[in-house]
Amino acid sequence: MAGAGARPYMSVAFVGPQGCGKTTALARICQQLGAFPSEEHDQLAALARALGRPAAQHGWMLDRLPVERASGESVVSSLQSFSSQAFQFTALDTPGHQRLTGNMLCALALADAAVLLVSAAEGEWEQALDSGRARELALDCFTMGVKNIVVWVTKMDDWSVQFAAPRFEEIKKEMNAFLKEVGYKQKDVPFVPITGLSGDNLTSKSSEMEWYTGPLAVESLDAVGPINRPAEKPLRLPVLKVHNVPEVGTVVVGRVETGSIRPGIKVIFSPSGLVAEVKSVQSPDGRTLTEGKGGEIVGVCLGGVEASEIKRGMVISGTNDPAADAETLLVQVVVLDHPGEIRAGYCPTIAVHTTQVPCEFEELISKIDRKTGKECEANPVSAKSGDVIMVKMRPRGLVCLEAFSAYPSLGRFAIRDNGRTIGVGIIKEVTKRPVPKPRSKEGDNQYFEG
């Protein structure tokens, strides 16, 4: 990124069960690394103390909505930049409550790596374990394509823990099993015992945990190493957020999955066919960029389009090689945890890149042997937990999707039903709708109404 010196860029999603101290830990490491404007941080810290909420003095720099500050939980994903000696990071602080999983999955779709935080406090770890929430979060990270994961064990200073090494080792053993179970093959996943409020082991060694000899939290992020970006391909940028900024205009936020985006070019949105001109490109910390490259999260100021016309989940592409909406999909699905049988006509929601859309299982084509990868049954009537199946699926809403082999981040998805992840899918082929005729904001919108 321009202005970041020689340091490479990495986006990191911070995920964890509600109440694990995720936002506090992220805010504390940002504060220790000098990422917050000192005057604003001092004002918020003073306000938190005056309101009897001293523990929120750092977290309120990330939780800015009144409902978030009142409830003490993140509701929307927020972006925050910080730098180590090795990397320029963009952190995505995600909601922890299960009812807000959709928001969390959208943020995960933008991440190069994930920090999974779990609480060591008595009762809190057991709740995350017994409810299946800890395993589900690990699965969600893997499903959304996050190949690099780090685990921070929070609240080591809780009265029930008192920095005890056995408690840390107990959690590490359980979480390691979950990570391997859902598909992570990292030889040694970093585990770091930390405290969010006092900042132990975030950027400097804790005197309270001399038994711990592993990396600091910031070092565990640096150890992820440089991210291999995809080879140069046409522009694809799924939209995460849309803003109408006074005196600036329409600004969309998302990650450049492939290609690049720069001021002066014209782009087209899918769904809709809406065309806009890129006025400027900015980094999450407000720096103006000459170009947004693959893997970078950027804010894009657009001309010729209203913010009300753009929706989260639309995909920006170049007008010379536009993305198209999906008509039908040929998909390989792994059924992970469905309470019954899946048959033709089943219509769950899929979470793919920054959107969720109902998608019907139109035809079960075959079952696949998990050991050999070959077809073992043609035209099965049903599928159950543990089965791998080839399915023809039909989105019941307009959505831009791609084959996994061409655009991995737009070709993998989680299958959600009744608030749970019940399966994962990889798109093998896409039958696409015709690309809509490009239009300006004055024209008729072929695909969207309102």
N, C-alpha and C positions, 0 to 999 in steps of 0.2 A: 504494500500500500504506500502510496505517496506520502512522504513525510514521516514514515515509520523507521527511517534509517535502514540498516541492513537486517533488521529483525523480521523474520517471516511471520505470517498471519495465521491465527487459529481461532475458530469459533467453538465455544464450550458451553454446553447446556448443563445447568445445575438442577438436579432432580432429587426428590426425596419425599417421604410421607409427610403429611400435614403435621406441623409441630416439631419437626426434627431439628430445627435451627438452621435450615438451609440458607435463608435470606440473610440471617445474622452473620453466618460464617462468610458468605460471599461479600457482604458489605464490609466486614472487618478486614478481609484480605485486601479489598480495594482501598480501604482507608490506610492500611499499613504501607501499601505500595504507592500512595500519593495520587490515587485516581480521582478523588473527589475535590471539587473546588473548596478551598479551606473556609472561606467566608460562609458559603451556603451550608456546609457541613456543621460549622460551629453554631449557626442559627438553629438548625434542626435539632442538634444535640441539646441546646439550651431549652428548646421548646419541649422536647421529650422529657427532660428532667423536671421542668415546671409542671407538666401534666401528670407527673408520677409514673412515667414510663421510661426510666433510664435505660432499660434493656433495648429500647427501640432507637437509641441515638444514632446507630449506624444503619440499621435496616430501613429506616424511613427515607434514606437516600435512594432506595430502590422501590419500596412500596410507597407510591405517591398518591394513590387514590384514597379519598376519605374512608371508603368502605374497607380498604386494606389496613389502614392505620387503626381504625376502630376495632376490627375483628382480629388483627394480628396475623392475618394470613394473606398470601399473594393470591390475586384473582386473575390478573393478566400477566403475560410474560413481559419482562422489561429487559432492555439492553444496557450493558455497561462495559465500557472499555477499560482495560488496565494493561500494564506492561510488566514483564519480568526482564531479566538480563538477556533472555534468549528469544522471547516471543512478544508479539503484539496480540493481545487477546480481545475478543468480544464475548462477554459472558451473557448468557440467556438465563435469567432467573425465572423459573417456571412455577406454576401453581402446584401445590402438593395435594390438595383435596381431590378425592376420587371423582367427585362430580364435575371437576374441571379438567378431566383427563384430555378432552379434545384440545384445549388450549396448550396443554403440555406437549402433546404429540406434534402440534404445528411447530413449536419451537425446536423440538428434537430433530425435525426434518431439516433444520438449518445448521446442525452442529457437526463439527469435525470430531469432537470428542465429548464425553459426558463425565461429570462428577456425580456419582450417586452417593447421597448422604443419608446415613441412618443414625438414629440416636442410641447411645449406650445407656441412657437412663432406665432404671428399673421400671418395667411396665410398658415403656414406649417401644423398646426393641421387641419385646414379646408380642405386642400388638401388631407391629409391622410383620413379624414372622408368622403368627397364627392366622392373621387375616389374609395372608398371601400377598400383601401389598408390596413387600420388599422384592419378592420374586417377580411380580407383575411389572414393576418399574424396570428391573433388569431386562425382562422380555421386551418391553416397549422400546428401550434403548437399542437393543439388537435388531428388532423388527424395523425400526425407522432408519436403519443403515449406519448407526454409530458404531464404528469398528474399534474405537479406543475408549476404554472406560477406566476410571479411577474411583476408589471408594474412600470417602472420608467418614470416620466414625466420630460423631459429634457428642457434645455434652459429657466429655470425660471428667469434667469438674463437678458433675451432679453429686449430691450428697450420697446417693446410692451406689456411686461408682468410685469416687475419690481417686481417680487416675489409675485404677487397678489394671495391671497387665492381663490377668486371666479373663476379665470381661471383654477386653479388646480381642483377645485370641479366640474367645467363644464366638463372637460376632464374625470375625474374619473367616473362621472355618465354615460357618453356615452360608455366608455370602459367597464365598468361593465356590461352594457346591451349586448355588443358584446360577452363578454366572456360567459355569461349565454346562449346566443343564440346559440353559436357554441358547447356547451356541458359541459363547466367547471362548476363543482359543489362545488368548494371550497367555504366554508362559508364566509370567509373574505379574498379576494385576496389583498395582500399588494400593496398599491400605495405609491410611494415615490417621492416627488418633489425634483429635483436635478439640479445642474449645472455641466457640464462636465469640462469646462475650469478652473473654480476656485475650483471645488470639493466640493461644498456645499452639506451637508447631505449624503455624501458617507460614510465616516468613522467617522465624527464628526458633532455635531449639528451646523446648520447654524444660525448665528445671524441675518440674513436677513429674515428668515422665522420662527420667534418665534411662529407664529400661528399654526405651524405644530407640532403635539405631537406624531406622529407615529414612527415606527422604522427607523433607518438609513438604507441606501441601503445595507450595508454589513449585518446588522441584519435581513433584509428581506430575504436574502439568507439563513442565519443560521436557520431562522424560518421554512424553508421548512422541516427540521427535517431529521432523518436518512431515507435512501432509502431502501425499502424492495426489496431485490434481489430475483430472481427466485430460486426455489429449484434446487439442483445440477442436471444438465443435460449434455448431450454431448456437446463438444466444437462447438460453432458457432461464427465466427468473420468476419463480413462483412468488406471488404477493402474500406477505404476512400481515401487513398493516397498511392502512390508508389514512392520510391526514390532510385536512384543509388548513394550511398554515397562513395566517393573515399576512398580507403583503408579499407572500411568496407564491402561494397557489397550491396545487395538488402535489403531494409528496407520497410516494409509495416506498415501503420498506420490505426488503426481501434479500435472499442470498442468490448471487449469480452462480447458478449450478454449472453452466457451461458457457463458453464464449466470453464476451465482454460487452460492457455498455459504457458509452461515453457521450458527452454533450454534443448536440447537433444531429444525432441520428434519429430516424423515425422508427417507432416500435409499434407492434400490434398486440392486442390482448386476446387471449383465448380463455374462456368463451367470450364472444361478442363481436370480434372484428373491429373493435374500436382502435383507432390510430392516434398516436400522440407523438410529440417531439420531446426529446430529452433536453431539458434546459441546463441541468447541472447534476452532478453526482457527489454525494458526501459520505464520509465514513460515520460510524455511530457516534464518534466523539466530536463531530461537527467540522472536520477538516474537509476542504474542497479537494476532490480528486479529479485528475485528468481522465481516469478510466477506472471502472470497476471490473476486476478480473475474477476468474473462476474461483469459487470458494469464499469470496468476500461478501459480507453483509453490508448492504449499502442503502442509503436513502436517495431516491431518484425524484428530482423535481421535474414535472411534466407540463408541457403547454398543449393547449387544444383539447383538454379533457377536464371534466368536473370530477371531484372526489366521489360524489354520490353515484357515479356511473361505474366505479371500480369496486370489486368485491375481493375479499380474502379468498385465495385459492385460484384466482385467475393467473395465467402464465404469460409473461412478457417474452416476446421473441422478435427477431428482426423481420422487416417486411419482405426481405429477399428470400427468407426461408422460414415462413411462419409455422407456428405450432397449430395443431388442429384438435378438435374435440373428438372424444372416443365414442364410437357407435357400439361396438362389442369388443370383448377381450377374450383371448385364450390365456388362461392363467393356471399355474401350478399352485395349489393350495395345500398347506399343512394344517389339518384340523388339530388344534392343541387341547382345547377344553370346552367341548360342547356338551350340554346336559342330555341331549337326545340324539336324534339322527338328522342329518342334513339331506334334503331332497330337492329336486328341481322345483323352482318357485320360491325357495328360501331367499329372503331379501334383507340382509343385515346392512350395516353401514361400513364402508371402508374408509380408513384414515390414510390419505396418500398426500405426499408433500405437505402443503399448508391448508388442505381442505378435507372435509368429510362429505361423503355422498352416498345415498342408498344405492345398492348394487345387487341385482337379482342373479342368483344361480340359475341360469336359463337351461343349461344342459350339463349333466355329469357325463363326461366323455370316457374317462377311464380311471382306474386305480393304479397307483405306481408302487412297486415294491421298494421299500425304504432302503434295503440293503443293496439291491442291484441297480436301482434307478430305472428299471424296465417296466413296461405295462404288465400287470398281472390280472386285470379284469376289465373287460370292455363294457361300456354302458351300464355302470352300476346303478342300482335303484337308489341307494343311499350311501352316506358316509358317516363315520363316527369319529370320536376322539382317537388320535393316533394315526388316522389314515392320511395318505398323500394322494391327492386327486387332481386330474386335469379337468378344468371346468370352462365352459363358455359362460361368460358373465356379461350382463348388460347394465350399464349405469342408468339409474332412474333420475338422473339430473345431469346437467351439462358440466362436463369436466374434461380437462386436458390431461391426457395420460400418454406415456410412451413405453415402448418395450424396454425391459430392464437391461438388455444387452447394449442398447444405444444410449439410454439416459437412466442410469441406475436409480437416482433419487426420484425420478418420476415414474418408475416402474416397479416399485415395491410398496406394499401396504399392509396395515394391520386390519383385521376384521373385528369389528366391535358389535356386540349385541348385549343389550340389557346392562350397559355400564361396564362390560368386561371385554378383554381381548380374548377371543375364542379361536383365532387362527391367524395365519400370515399367508401372504400371497406374493408371487413373482409373476409379472406380466411377460408372457412369451411373445404374443403377437397382438397388435391393435388394428382393428378395422376402424378407419377414421371417417368422420363426417367431412363433407367438402369444406374447405377453408372459406369462411364467409367473406364476402366482398369487403375490402377495407372501407371504413367510414370514419368521418370526423364526428364531433359531438353534435353537429347539426343534423346528421343523417338519422335514418331509422335504425334502431338496434334490432338485428335479426334474432338474437338469442335471448336477450335479457329484457324484462319488463320491470322497470324500477330498480 
